[in-house]
């Protein structure tokens, strides 16, 4: 699957990013999301595979969406499950803020976790600390273990946390332990990937964020050999019932291998706006330049792809 499909899937995130970037900076997050969805859907349906969306986007903020159960591709070729967010971090796109991406994960049928649109408490670390931290351990103990694994002092660590009221107690405990906190307004997916890469200045991601984003992060971490642990964080009995109805447990700590269990896992992301790992789309007269991250469990390679797109008047994939 990696050899035949990965490049096509990376093209899907590229066209999604370009569509979103065309609408970026105008204060209209739904318009940017709509543009990304339209571009991706049109491209997906030219690819020779039997795709099915198992995690779509937009349910939480009532945006246009590639919906769960939607069929993608020509219907011929390999049966593939897709977790997709044509525009992750819509708020940043509306304001030209950082870390907006177009992203997807893919695997053979049944290889990606089906989860409801609820929150998860998450812990992400790189390969050096894998197996040495745990979601149920106090933050200070995890930070000590992380510092030892990275041969650093706790004061040298930078921990990314979503800036939300629900994470305030965690932030206080991290700071009390002596580590620094990088608060982000939206989008904990790419920081999770950054935590598994050297030289990014991010050493872990902690706190409560979206469950669907956790599945995409898990797919990337399968490729990067890091570790993700997550537990559902329901806000109501209704959400507990939703979790149980899908055959999941709100008490279980899920690993990245639970969330992305496929033998063949592909991850693709293209920057819409500039971030810590990916550059955003840069337009020029007659074209655009994109920066993508492409990985798979088959090749065990991490590819950064810098692509120049020369537009044709007939090519409507890049037009709103």
C-alpha positions in Angstrom: 0.0 0.0 0.0 2.8 2.4 0.9 4.4 2.3 -2.6 1.2 2.7 -4.6 -0.9 5.0 -2.4 1.2 7.2 -0.1 2.1 9.7 -2.8 -1.5 10.0 -3.9 -2.6 10.6 -0.3 0.1 13.3 0.1 -1.4 15.0 -3.0 -4.8 15.0 -1.2 -3.4 16.9 1.8 -1.6 19.3 -0.6 -4.8 20.2 -2.5 -6.6 20.5 0.8 -3.9 22.9 2.2 -3.9 25.0 -0.9 -7.7 25.3 -0.9 -7.7 26.3 2.7 -4.8 28.7 2.3 -6.6 30.5 -0.5 -9.3 31.3 2.0 -7.0 32.0 4.9 -6.7 35.4 6.7 -10.3 36.5 5.9 -11.7 35.7 9.3 -14.0 32.9 7.9 -13.0 29.6 9.4 -16.0 27.7 7.9 -15.2 29.1 4.4 -11.6 27.9 4.7 -12.8 24.5 5.9 -15.3 24.3 3.1 -12.6 25.1 0.5 -10.3 22.4 1.9 -13.1 19.8 2.0 -14.2 20.5 -1.6 -10.6 20.3 -2.9 -9.8 17.0 -1.1 -13.1 15.3 -2.0 -12.6 16.0 -5.7 -9.1 14.8 -5.6 -9.8 11.7 -3.5 -12.4 10.5 -6.1 -9.8 10.4 -8.8 -7.5 8.0 -6.8 -7.8 4.3 -7.6 -8.6 2.8 -4.2 -11.6 1.7 -2.2 -11.6 4.3 0.5 -13.9 4.8 3.5 -13.9 7.6 6.0 -13.9 6.3 9.6 -13.1 9.6 11.2 -14.3 12.7 9.5 -14.1 16.4 10.5 -16.5 19.2 11.2 -19.0 17.5 13.5 -18.0 19.5 16.6 -18.2 23.0 15.0 -21.0 22.2 12.4 -18.6 22.8 9.5 -18.8 21.1 6.1 -17.3 17.6 6.4 -16.0 14.5 4.8 -18.5 12.4 6.8 -18.0 9.1 8.6 -18.9 6.3 6.2 -18.3 8.3 3.1 -16.8 6.3 0.2 -13.7 7.8 -1.5 -11.8 6.8 -4.6 -12.8 4.9 -7.7 -13.9 1.9 -5.7 -11.2 -0.2 -7.3 -8.1 -1.5 -5.6 -7.2 -1.8 -2.0 -9.8 -1.3 0.8 -8.5 1.5 2.9 -9.8 3.3 6.0 -9.2 7.0 6.3 -9.1 9.4 9.2 -9.1 12.9 7.7 -9.3 16.5 8.7 -9.1 18.7 5.6 -8.3 21.7 7.8 -7.1 21.1 11.4 -7.0 24.3 13.4 -9.6 26.4 11.6 -9.2 29.4 13.9 -5.5 29.8 13.0 -6.4 29.7 9.3 -9.0 32.4 9.7 -6.4 34.7 11.3 -3.3 33.4 9.6 -2.1 32.1 13.0 0.3 29.1 13.4 0.0 25.3 12.9 -3.0 25.0 10.6 -2.6 21.8 8.5 -4.5 19.5 6.2 -4.0 16.0 7.5 -5.0 12.3 7.1 -4.1 8.9 8.3 -4.8 5.7 6.4 -4.7 2.0 7.0 -6.1 -1.3 5.8 -9.7 -2.0 6.8 -10.1 -2.0 10.6 -6.7 -0.5 11.2 -7.9 2.8 12.7 -9.8 3.3 15.9 -13.5 4.4 15.5 -14.3 6.9 18.2 -17.0 9.5 19.0 -16.4 13.2 18.9 -15.5 13.6 22.5 -12.4 14.6 24.5 -9.4 12.5 25.5 -6.8 13.1 28.2 -3.5 12.5 26.3 0.2 12.1 27.0 2.7 12.0 24.1 6.5 11.5 24.3 9.3 10.5 22.0 10.9 7.2 21.6 13.5 7.8 24.3 10.8 8.0 27.0 8.5 5.4 25.6 7.6 2.9 28.3 8.9 5.2 31.1 5.9 7.4 31.6 2.2 6.7 32.3 -1.0 8.7 32.1 -2.0 7.7 35.6 1.2 8.8 37.2 1.5 12.4 38.7 2.9 15.0 36.3 6.0 15.5 38.4 6.9 11.8 38.3 6.4 11.7 34.6 8.5 14.8 34.1 11.3 13.3 36.2 11.2 10.2 34.1 11.2 12.2 30.9 14.1 14.3 32.0 16.2 11.2 32.8 15.3 9.6 29.4 16.4 12.8 27.6 19.5 13.3 29.8 18.2 16.8 30.8 17.1 18.7 33.8 13.3 19.1 34.4 13.8 22.9 33.9 15.0 22.2 30.4 11.8 20.6 29.3 9.1 22.3 27.3 5.6 20.7 27.6 2.8 21.7 25.2 -0.7 22.0 26.6 -3.9 23.3 25.0 -4.9 26.6 26.6 -8.2 25.5 28.1 -9.9 25.8 31.5 -10.0 22.0 31.7 -6.1 22.0 31.6 -5.4 24.7 34.2 -4.7 22.3 37.1 -2.3 20.3 34.9 -0.5 23.5 33.8 0.0 24.5 37.4 1.4 21.1 38.4 3.8 21.1 35.4 5.1 24.5 36.4 5.3 23.6 40.0 7.5 20.6 39.1 9.9 23.0 37.3 9.2 22.4 33.6 8.1 25.1 31.2 4.7 25.1 29.5 4.0 26.2 26.0 0.3 27.0 25.8 -1.3 26.7 22.4 -4.8 28.0 21.5 -5.7 25.2 19.1 -4.3 22.1 17.4 -2.4 19.6 19.5 -1.8 17.1 16.7 1.4 18.6 15.2 2.9 19.4 18.7 2.4 15.6 19.4 4.5 14.9 16.3 7.1 17.5 17.3 7.5 15.8 20.7 8.7 12.7 18.8 11.3 14.6 16.7 14.6 16.0 17.9 15.4 19.7 17.5 11.8 21.0 17.7 12.0 22.3 21.2 9.0 20.3 22.3 9.5 17.4 24.7 6.0 16.2 25.5 2.3 17.0 25.0 0.0 16.6 27.9 -3.6 17.4 28.6 -7.2 17.1 27.3 -7.9 17.5 23.6 -10.0 16.0 20.9 -10.3 12.2 20.5 -10.3 12.2 16.7 -7.1 14.2 16.7 -5.7 11.5 19.0 -6.2 8.9 16.3 -4.3 10.9 13.7 -1.6 11.6 16.2 -1.4 7.9 17.0 -0.9 7.0 13.3 2.0 9.4 13.2 3.5 8.1 16.4 3.3 4.5 15.0 5.7 5.7 12.3 7.9 7.7 14.6 8.3 5.1 17.4 7.2 7.4 20.1 4.4 6.8 22.6 0.9 8.1 23.1 -1.4 7.2 25.9 -5.0 8.4 26.1 -8.3 8.0 28.0 -11.7 9.3 27.1 -12.7 12.4 29.0 -16.5 12.6 28.8 -18.3 15.7 29.9 -21.6 14.1 30.6 -23.4 10.8 31.0 -24.6 11.2 27.4 -21.0 11.1 26.2 -20.3 8.1 28.4 -23.3 6.4 26.8 -22.0 7.3 23.3 -18.5 5.9 24.1 -20.0 2.6 25.4 -22.4 2.3 22.5 -19.4 2.2 20.2 -18.0 -0.6 22.3 -15.3 1.5 23.9 -14.5 2.1 27.6 -14.2 5.5 29.2 -11.9 4.1 31.9 -9.3 2.3 29.7 -5.9 3.9 28.9 -5.5 3.4 25.1 -2.1 3.3 23.5 -1.1 4.5 20.1 -1.1 0.9 19.0 -4.8 0.7 20.0 -5.7 3.8 18.2 -3.8 3.0 15.0 -3.5 -0.8 15.1 -3.1 -1.5 11.3 -0.2 -3.4 9.9 0.2 -0.7 7.2 -0.3 2.8 8.5 0.3 6.0 6.4 0.3 9.5 7.7 0.3 12.7 5.6 0.1 16.3 6.6 0.6 19.5 4.6 1.1 22.9 6.3 -1.6 25.6 5.6 0.0 28.2 7.9 3.5 28.2 9.3 4.2 25.9 12.3 7.0 24.3 14.3 7.3 21.4 11.9 5.7 22.5 8.6 5.8 25.7 6.6 2.5 27.0 5.3 1.4 27.4 1.7 3.3 30.1 -0.2 1.7 31.5 -3.3 3.4 33.1 -6.2 2.2 34.3 -9.6 0.8 31.2 -11.3 1.4 28.7 -8.6 2.1 27.7 -5.0 4.7 25.9 -2.8 3.7 23.4 -0.2 5.6 21.7 2.6 4.4 18.2 3.7 5.3 15.4 6.1 4.8 11.9 4.8 5.4 8.7 6.8 4.5 5.0 6.8 5.1 2.0 9.0 6.2 0.0 6.0 9.2 2.1 5.0 10.0 3.5 8.5 11.0 6.7 6.8 10.1 10.3 7.6 9.8 12.4 4.4 9.6 16.1 4.2 8.3 17.0 0.8 8.7 20.5 -0.6 6.5 20.8 -3.7 6.1 23.6 -6.3 2.6 23.5 -7.9 2.2 25.2 -11.3 -1.4 26.1 -11.8 -3.4 25.6 -14.9 -6.5 27.6 -15.7 -8.3 24.2 -16.2 -7.2 22.8 -12.9 -10.0 23.6 -10.5 -8.6 21.7 -7.6 -6.9 24.9 -6.5 -9.8 27.2 -7.1 -12.5 28.2 -4.6 
